[in-house]
Amino acid sequence: MNLTSRQLAEVRELRKTIGARIHYLRVQHRETLHHLSHASGISIEKLDQYELGKGEISIETLVVLAHALDLKITSFFATVS
């Protein structure tokens, strides 16, 4: 799929927003990266990348993280406070 530069910028911004939301929700649930890594089966390094908005995160990964944090997947798409 070929995205325009505007679409690519939108994707980068969305990754940052979702990453910030993952971080916010993890902290709100008082979970460490280590614990979330153990609960989700995702490496600490990968979780850190996701929280920083780097790397491509799949819907499947968001489902796994939602379950590990006992949330609905839609929680990752809410406005970051």
MIDOSE-1310 file (N, C-alpha, C; in nm, 2 decimals, decimal comma, always signed):
residues 81
mnlt	+0,08/-0,12/+0,00/+0,00/+0,00/+0,00/+0,09/+0,12/+0,00; +0,06/+0,21/-0,09/+0,14/+0,34/-0,10/+0,06/+0,45/-0,03; +0,12/+0,51/+0,07/+0,05/+0,62/+0,14/+0,11/+0,75/+0,10; +0,03/+0,85/+0,10/+0,09/+0,99/+0,07/+0,16/+1,03/+0,19
srql	+0,24/+1,14/+0,18/+0,32/+1,19/+0,29/+0,22/+1,24/+0,40; +0,11/+1,29/+0,36/+0,01/+1,34/+0,46/-0,04/+1,22/+0,54; -0,07/+1,11/+0,47/-0,12/+0,99/+0,54/-0,02/+0,93/+0,63; +0,11/+0,93/+0,58/+0,22/+0,87/+0,67/+0,23/+0,96/+0,79
aevr	+0,22/+1,09/+0,78/+0,23/+1,17/+0,90/+0,11/+1,14/+1,00; -0,01/+1,12/+0,94/-0,12/+1,08/+1,02/-0,10/+0,95/+1,10; -0,04/+0,85/+1,03/-0,01/+0,72/+1,09/+0,09/+0,74/+1,20; +0,19/+0,82/+1,18/+0,29/+0,84/+1,28/+0,23/+0,91/+1,41
elrk	+0,14/+1,01/+1,38/+0,08/+1,07/+1,49/-0,02/+0,98/+1,57; -0,09/+0,89/+1,50/-0,18/+0,80/+1,56/-0,10/+0,70/+1,64; +0,02/+0,65/+1,59/+0,11/+0,56/+1,67/+0,15/+0,63/+1,80; +0,18/+0,76/+1,80/+0,22/+0,83/+1,92/+0,11/+0,84/+2,01
tiga	-0,01/+0,87/+1,96/-0,13/+0,89/+2,05/-0,16/+0,76/+2,12; -0,16/+0,65/+2,04/-0,20/+0,52/+2,10/-0,09/+0,47/+2,20; +0,04/+0,50/+2,16/+0,15/+0,47/+2,25/+0,14/+0,54/+2,39; +0,10/+0,67/+2,38/+0,09/+0,75/+2,50/-0,03/+0,70/+2,58
rihy	-0,13/+0,65/+2,51/-0,25/+0,60/+2,58/-0,22/+0,47/+2,65; -0,14/+0,38/+2,58/-0,09/+0,26/+2,65/-0,01/+0,29/+2,77; +0,08/+0,38/+2,76/+0,16/+0,42/+2,88/+0,07/+0,47/+2,99; -0,02/+0,57/+2,96/-0,11/+0,62/+3,06/-0,19/+0,52/+3,13
lrvq	-0,25/+0,43/+3,05/-0,33/+0,32/+3,11/-0,25/+0,22/+3,20; -0,13/+0,19/+3,15/-0,04/+0,10/+3,23/-0,01/+0,17/+3,36; +0,02/+0,30/+3,36/+0,06/+0,37/+3,48/-0,07/+0,38/+3,57; -0,18/+0,41/+3,52/-0,30/+0,42/+3,59/-0,34/+0,29/+3,66
hret	-0,30/+0,18/+3,60/-0,32/+0,04/+3,66/-0,21/+0,00/+3,75; -0,11/+0,09/+3,76/+0,01/+0,06/+3,85/+0,08/-0,06/+3,81; +0,09/-0,08/+3,68/+0,17/-0,19/+3,62/+0,30/-0,14/+3,57; +0,40/-0,22/+3,60/+0,54/-0,20/+3,54/+0,55/-0,26/+3,40
lhhl	+0,64/-0,21/+3,33/+0,67/-0,27/+3,20/+0,70/-0,42/+3,21; +0,77/-0,46/+3,32/+0,80/-0,59/+3,34/+0,68/-0,68/+3,36; +0,59/-0,63/+3,45/+0,47/-0,71/+3,47/+0,38/-0,72/+3,35; +0,36/-0,61/+3,28/+0,28/-0,61/+3,15/+0,35/-0,70/+3,05
shas	+0,48/-0,70/+3,05/+0,55/-0,79/+2,95/+0,52/-0,94/+2,99; +0,52/-0,97/+3,12/+0,49/-1,10/+3,16/+0,35/-1,14/+3,13; +0,25/-1,05/+3,16/+0,11/-1,07/+3,14/+0,07/-1,09/+3,00; +0,14/-1,02/+2,91/+0,10/-1,01/+2,77/+0,19/-1,10/+2,68
gisi	+0,31/-1,14/+2,73/+0,40/-1,22/+2,64/+0,47/-1,13/+2,54; +0,47/-1,00/+2,56/+0,54/-0,90/+2,47/+0,66/-0,86/+2,54; +0,77/-0,85/+2,47/+0,90/-0,81/+2,54/+0,89/-0,67/+2,59; +0,97/-0,64/+2,70/+0,98/-0,51/+2,75/+1,02/-0,41/+2,65
ekld	+1,12/-0,45/+2,57/+1,17/-0,36/+2,46/+1,06/-0,32/+2,36; +0,98/-0,42/+2,32/+0,87/-0,39/+2,23/+0,77/-0,30/+2,29; +0,73/-0,33/+2,42/+0,63/-0,25/+2,49/+0,68/-0,10/+2,50; +0,81/-0,09/+2,53/+0,87/+0,04/+2,54/+0,86/+0,12/+2,40
qyel	+0,89/+0,04/+2,29/+0,87/+0,10/+2,16/+0,73/+0,15/+2,13; +0,64/+0,06/+2,17/+0,49/+0,09/+2,15/+0,46/+0,22/+2,22; +0,50/+0,23/+2,35/+0,46/+0,34/+2,43/+0,52/+0,47/+2,38; +0,64/+0,46/+2,31/+0,70/+0,58/+2,26/+0,65/+0,61/+2,12
gkge	+0,55/+0,53/+2,07/+0,50/+0,55/+1,94/+0,58/+0,51/+1,82; +0,68/+0,42/+1,85/+0,77/+0,37/+1,75/+0,73/+0,22/+1,72; +0,75/+0,18/+1,60/+0,71/+0,04/+1,57/+0,57/+0,03/+1,53; +0,54/-0,07/+1,45/+0,40/-0,09/+1,41/+0,33/-0,18/+1,51
isie	+0,22/-0,14/+1,56/+0,14/-0,22/+1,65/+0,01/-0,27/+1,58; -0,01/-0,39/+1,60/-0,13/-0,45/+1,53/-0,25/-0,45/+1,62; -0,36/-0,47/+1,55/-0,49/-0,48/+1,63/-0,48/-0,60/+1,72; -0,42/-0,71/+1,68/-0,40/-0,83/+1,76/-0,32/-0,80/+1,89
tlvv	-0,22/-0,72/+1,87/-0,13/-0,68/+1,99/-0,22/-0,59/+2,08; -0,30/-0,50/+2,03/-0,38/-0,42/+2,11/-0,48/-0,50/+2,19; -0,53/-0,61/+2,13/-0,63/-0,70/+2,20/-0,55/-0,77/+2,31; -0,43/-0,81/+2,29/-0,35/-0,88/+2,40/-0,33/-0,78/+2,51
laha	-0,29/-0,66/+2,48/-0,26/-0,56/+2,58/-0,39/-0,52/+2,66; -0,50/-0,51/+2,59/-0,62/-0,48/+2,66/-0,66/-0,59/+2,76; -0,64/-0,71/+2,72/-0,67/-0,83/+2,81/-0,58/-0,82/+2,93; -0,45/-0,80/+2,90/-0,35/-0,80/+3,01/-0,38/-0,69/+3,11
ldlk	-0,44/-0,58/+3,06/-0,47/-0,46/+3,15/-0,62/-0,47/+3,20; -0,69/-0,57/+3,16/-0,83/-0,58/+3,19/-0,91/-0,46/+3,14; -0,89/-0,43/+3,01/-0,96/-0,32/+2,95/-1,03/-0,36/+2,82; -1,11/-0,27/+2,77/-1,17/-0,29/+2,64/-1,07/-0,23/+2,54
itsf	-1,06/-0,29/+2,42/-0,96/-0,24/+2,32/-0,99/-0,09/+2,29; -1,11/-0,05/+2,30/-1,15/+0,09/+2,27/-1,08/+0,19/+2,36; -1,04/+0,14/+2,48/-0,97/+0,23/+2,57/-0,84/+0,29/+2,51; -0,78/+0,23/+2,42/-0,66/+0,28/+2,36/-0,69/+0,39/+2,26
fatv	-0,81/+0,41/+2,22/-0,85/+0,51/+2,12/-0,91/+0,63/+2,18; -0,93/+0,63/+2,31/-0,99/+0,75/+2,38/-0,88/+0,86/+2,39; -0,93/+0,98/+2,41/-0,84/+1,09/+2,42/-0,74/+1,08/+2,54; -0,62/+1,11/+2,51/-0,51/+1,10/+2,62/-0,53/+1,22/+2,70
s	-0,54/+1,20/+2,83/-0,55/+1,31/+2,93/-0,42/+1,38/+2,96
